[in-house]
Amino acid sequence: MAELCNLIYANLPERLQLDCEVQYSGLINKSKLPGRLKGARADLVVMKKDDGGNKNPEFIIEVKRGKLLSKIIREDLHRLAEARSALKGVRAVLFLISESSRPSDFVSEEGVSLSGKHNISDSGPSAGYYKVRRTFKAAQAFTKTEKAHYACLIEVYPNSQKRSSSIA
C-alpha cells in the first residue's frame, strides 16, 4: 500500500492531491449515503483542487491483496459501484495484488485479464459491474500462470451509468 501511495503521489500533477483512508461520509452527502458506505473508508482518493481551495474527488481507489476472501473483495467492488453512482464524474478502481497465485475472478488460465463486463454479484441484484482494465504478471517462467505474481487494475461501474468510460 505504501509503495502504491508513493508511486501515485510522485506522479500527480500539481492540481491533484492524494488522500489516504477517507471516510465515504466525507465524500458523499450523508442523506444520500448508501448503507454499505456508512462507517466505511476508501483506501485512497485522488482529489482535484479548485481555485477556491475546495477539493473534489476524481478517483476512489481500493487496494486489496489477492489472498483475501473473494467476499471481502466483492464488498469493496460493491462499495466502489455505490460511491461511483452517488458521485457523478468520479472514477472508481480496485488495485488487486496477488502473490504466487492467479486471481481467477480477474485473470484467465492463460494469465491475461478476463475480458468484458462482469457483474459484481454472482447472484441476486447487482450494484454494478467491473472490467479488468490491465493485468501485469511476473513469473520465473511465463508458462506457470498459477504461481505467478499478478497486479490487476479493475474499474468499477454502477448499473445505471453509461458504459463508455475507460481508463486512458
Beta strands, then each sheet from edge to edge (+ up, - down):
strand 1: 16-23
strand 2: 41-49
strand 3: 55-65
strand 4: 91-98
strand 5: 118-119
strand 6: 128-138
strand 7: 149-158
sheet 1: 1+ 2- 3+ 4+ 7- 6+ 5-
end
